């Protein structure tokens, strides 16, 4: 299946979970994740199935003022 992670296209296996997408880009905590603009709690990463065409945003916090 094809998904978009932070506006870049990637291919994942048909039964991929959100955790697979996070591992694919080697994201290092802390970060927040949304699929199709819906926030996903970190406790759900391993159980959340992905669908072809999903848009995944992995966002790191920014500090400063």
C-alpha distances in whole Angstrom, upper triangle without the diagonal:
4,7,10,13,16,16,14,10,8,6,5,6,5,9,8,11,13,15,12,11,15,16,14,16,19,20,24,25,27,24,23,19,18,15,16,19,20,21,20,23,22,24,20,18,17,17,15,12,9,7,5,8,9,12,13,17,19,22,25,29,31,35,38,40
4,7,10,13,12,10,7,6,5,6,9,9,12,10,13,13,15,13,11,14,16,13,14,18,19,22,24,25,22,21,18,16,14,14,17,18,20,19,22,22,24,21,18,19,19,16,13,10,8,5,6,8,10,11,14,16,20,23,26,29,32,35,37
4,6,10,9,8,6,5,6,7,10,11,12,10,11,11,13,12,9,12,14,12,12,16,16,20,21,22,19,17,14,13,10,11,14,15,17,16,19,19,21,18,16,17,17,14,12,8,8,6,5,5,6,7,11,13,16,19,23,25,29,32,34
4,6,5,5,4,6,9,10,14,14,16,13,14,12,14,13,10,12,14,12,11,15,15,18,20,20,17,16,13,12,10,10,12,14,16,16,19,19,22,19,16,18,19,16,14,11,11,9,7,6,5,6,8,11,14,17,20,22,26,29,30
4,5,5,6,7,10,11,15,16,17,13,13,11,12,11,8,9,11,10,8,12,11,15,16,17,13,13,10,10,9,10,12,14,14,14,17,16,19,17,14,17,18,15,15,12,13,12,10,9,6,5,6,7,10,13,17,19,23,25,27
4,6,8,10,14,15,18,20,20,17,16,13,15,15,11,11,14,12,10,13,11,14,16,16,12,12,10,10,10,11,12,14,14,15,18,17,21,19,16,19,21,18,18,15,16,15,13,11,8,6,5,6,8,11,14,16,20,22,24
4,7,10,13,15,19,20,21,18,18,16,18,17,13,14,16,14,12,16,15,18,19,20,16,15,13,13,12,12,13,16,17,18,21,21,24,22,19,22,23,20,19,16,16,15,12,11,8,8,8,10,12,15,18,19,23,25,26
4,7,10,13,17,18,20,17,18,15,17,15,12,13,15,12,10,14,14,18,20,20,17,17,15,15,14,14,16,18,19,19,22,22,25,23,20,22,23,20,19,16,16,14,12,12,9,9,10,12,14,16,20,21,25,27,29
4,7,10,14,15,17,15,16,15,16,14,11,13,15,12,11,15,16,19,22,23,20,19,16,16,14,14,17,19,20,20,23,22,25,23,19,21,22,19,17,14,13,11,9,10,9,10,12,14,16,19,23,24,28,31,32
4,7,10,12,14,12,14,13,14,11,9,11,12,9,10,13,14,18,21,22,19,19,16,16,14,15,18,19,20,19,22,21,23,21,18,18,20,17,15,12,12,11,10,10,10,11,13,14,17,20,23,25,29,32,34
4,7,9,12,10,12,13,14,11,9,13,13,10,12,15,17,20,23,24,22,21,18,18,16,17,20,21,22,21,23,22,24,21,18,18,19,17,14,11,11,9,10,11,12,13,15,16,20,23,26,28,32,35,37
4,6,8,6,9,10,11,8,8,11,11,9,12,14,16,19,21,23,21,20,17,17,15,17,20,20,21,19,21,20,21,18,15,15,16,14,11,9,10,9,11,11,13,13,16,16,20,22,26,29,32,35,38
4,6,5,9,11,12,9,10,14,13,11,15,17,19,22,24,26,23,23,20,20,17,19,22,22,22,20,22,21,22,19,16,15,15,14,11,10,10,10,13,13,16,15,19,19,23,25,29,32,35,39,41
4,6,9,12,14,11,12,16,16,14,18,20,21,24,26,27,25,24,20,19,16,18,21,21,22,20,22,22,22,19,16,15,14,13,10,8,8,8,12,12,15,16,19,20,24,27,30,33,37,40,42
4,7,10,12,10,11,15,15,14,18,19,20,23,24,26,23,22,19,19,16,18,21,20,21,18,20,19,19,16,14,12,11,10,7,7,8,10,13,13,16,16,19,20,24,26,29,32,36,39,42
4,7,8,6,8,11,11,11,14,15,16,19,20,22,20,19,16,16,13,16,19,18,18,15,17,16,16,14,11,10,10,9,6,6,8,10,12,11,14,13,16,16,20,22,26,29,32,36,38
4,5,5,7,9,10,11,14,15,15,17,18,19,17,16,13,13,11,14,17,15,15,12,14,12,13,10,7,6,7,5,4,5,9,12,13,11,13,12,14,14,18,20,23,26,30,33,36
4,5,5,6,9,10,11,12,12,14,15,16,13,12,9,10,9,12,14,13,12,9,11,10,11,8,5,6,8,6,6,6,10,12,13,10,11,9,11,11,14,16,19,23,26,29,32
4,5,5,6,9,10,10,10,12,13,14,13,12,10,12,12,16,17,16,14,11,12,9,10,9,5,5,8,8,9,10,13,15,16,14,14,11,13,11,15,16,19,22,25,29,32
4,5,5,6,9,10,11,13,15,17,15,15,13,14,13,17,18,18,17,14,15,13,14,12,9,8,11,10,10,9,13,14,15,13,14,12,14,13,16,18,21,24,27,31,34
4,5,5,7,9,9,12,14,16,13,13,11,12,11,14,16,16,15,13,15,13,15,13,9,10,12,11,10,9,12,12,13,11,11,8,10,10,13,15,19,22,25,29,31
4,5,6,6,6,9,10,12,10,11,9,11,12,15,16,16,14,12,13,11,13,12,9,10,13,12,12,12,15,16,16,13,13,9,10,8,11,13,16,19,22,26,28
4,5,5,6,9,11,14,13,14,13,15,15,19,20,19,18,16,16,13,15,15,11,11,14,14,14,14,17,18,18,16,16,13,14,11,14,15,18,21,24,28,31
4,6,8,11,14,16,15,16,14,16,15,18,20,20,19,17,19,16,18,17,13,14,16,15,15,13,16,16,16,15,14,12,13,12,15,16,20,22,26,29,32
4,6,9,12,14,13,14,13,15,15,18,19,20,18,17,18,16,19,18,14,15,18,17,17,15,18,17,17,15,14,11,11,10,12,13,17,19,22,25,28
4,6,10,12,12,14,13,16,17,20,21,21,19,18,18,15,18,18,14,15,18,18,18,17,20,21,20,18,17,14,14,11,13,13,16,19,21,25,28
4,7,9,8,10,11,14,15,18,18,19,16,15,15,13,16,16,13,15,18,17,18,17,20,21,20,18,16,12,11,8,9,9,13,15,18,21,24
4,6,7,11,12,16,18,21,20,20,18,16,16,13,16,17,14,16,19,19,21,20,23,24,24,21,19,16,14,10,11,9,12,14,16,20,23
3,5,9,11,15,17,21,19,19,16,14,13,10,13,15,13,15,18,18,21,21,24,25,25,22,20,16,14,10,10,8,10,13,15,18,21
4,7,10,14,17,20,18,18,15,14,12,10,14,15,14,17,19,19,21,21,25,26,25,22,20,16,14,10,9,6,7,10,12,16,19
4,7,10,13,16,15,15,11,11,11,9,13,14,12,15,18,16,19,18,21,23,22,18,16,12,10,6,5,4,6,10,13,16,19
4,7,10,13,11,11,8,8,8,8,11,12,11,14,16,14,17,16,19,21,20,16,14,10,8,6,5,6,8,12,14,18,20
4,7,10,9,8,6,6,7,8,11,10,9,12,14,11,14,13,15,17,16,12,10,7,6,5,6,9,11,15,18,21,23
4,6,5,5,4,6,9,10,13,11,10,14,14,11,13,12,13,15,14,10,8,6,5,7,8,12,14,17,20,23,25
4,5,5,7,7,11,12,15,12,11,14,13,10,10,9,10,12,10,7,6,5,6,9,11,15,17,20,23,27,28
4,6,9,10,14,16,18,15,14,17,16,13,13,11,10,12,9,6,5,6,8,11,13,17,19,21,25,28,29
4,6,9,13,15,18,15,15,18,18,14,15,14,14,15,13,10,8,8,8,11,12,15,17,19,22,25,26
4,6,10,13,15,12,13,16,15,12,13,13,14,16,14,11,10,9,9,12,13,16,17,20,23,26,27
4,7,9,12,10,11,14,14,12,14,14,16,18,17,13,12,10,9,10,11,13,14,17,20,23,25
4,6,8,7,7,11,11,8,11,12,15,17,17,13,13,10,10,10,12,14,15,19,22,25,27
4,5,6,7,10,11,10,13,15,18,21,21,17,16,13,13,12,13,14,15,19,21,24,26
4,5,5,8,10,10,14,15,18,21,21,18,17,14,13,11,13,13,15,18,21,24,27
4,6,8,8,10,13,16,19,22,23,19,19,16,17,15,16,17,18,22,24,28,30
4,6,5,6,10,12,15,19,20,16,17,14,15,14,16,18,19,23,26,29,31
4,6,5,9,10,14,17,18,14,15,12,13,12,14,16,18,22,25,28,31
4,6,8,11,14,17,19,16,17,15,16,15,18,19,22,25,28,32,34
4,6,10,13,16,18,15,17,15,17,17,20,21,24,27,30,34,36
4,7,10,13,15,12,13,12,14,15,17,20,22,26,29,32,34
4,7,10,12,10,13,12,15,16,19,22,25,28,31,35,37
4,7,9,7,9,9,13,14,18,21,24,27,30,34,36
4,6,6,9,11,14,17,20,23,26,29,33,36,37
4,6,9,11,15,17,21,24,27,30,34,37,38
4,6,9,13,16,19,23,25,28,31,34,36
4,6,10,13,16,19,22,25,28,31,33
4,7,10,13,16,19,21,25,28,29
4,7,10,13,16,19,22,25,27
4,6,10,13,15,19,22,23
4,7,10,13,16,20,22
4,7,9,13,16,18
4,6,10,13,16
4,7,10,13
4,7,9
4,7
4
